[in-house]
Amino acid sequence: MFNFFFQGGVLFMSFVMLTGLSAITWSLLTLIKFIKVGFVTKRHLDAILFLGSLSFFLGLLGQGIGLSGALSAIQSFPSVSPAAVAGGLRVSMIPPLTGAILFSIAGIFWITLRYLNARKQEA
């Protein structure tokens, strides 16, 4: 796991992990609040979705910047092996996939909490 973190680029992977783990932490805190109080506000739910989607967006941004740098390097060396290009594409997919996984986990929390909140308010 740490190998993927360093391969994906420490700067963007740090931001992706920070926002994704913040979304999951906020989800757990919102779940605890729901259990104690019995409802959560729309702002709490929106924060989960915002942080999760920010994690995914930062992963895409990291991929774009990394691919731009890689393509500049490829342009300066005319004979680059296809295996090196394929390896670079594989590495460039690490930040957006990490962001997508964290966004999916936050999304599951968001859907569950929204459903429980709506069901509790109907009762």
Secondary structure, DSSP 8 states (H G I E B T S, - for coil): -HHHHHHT-HHHHHHHHHHHHHHHHHHHHHHHHHHHHS---HHHHHHHHHHHHHHHHHHHHHHHHHHHHHHHHHHHSS---HHHHHHHHHHHTHHHHHHHHHHHHHHHHHHHHHHHHHHHHH-
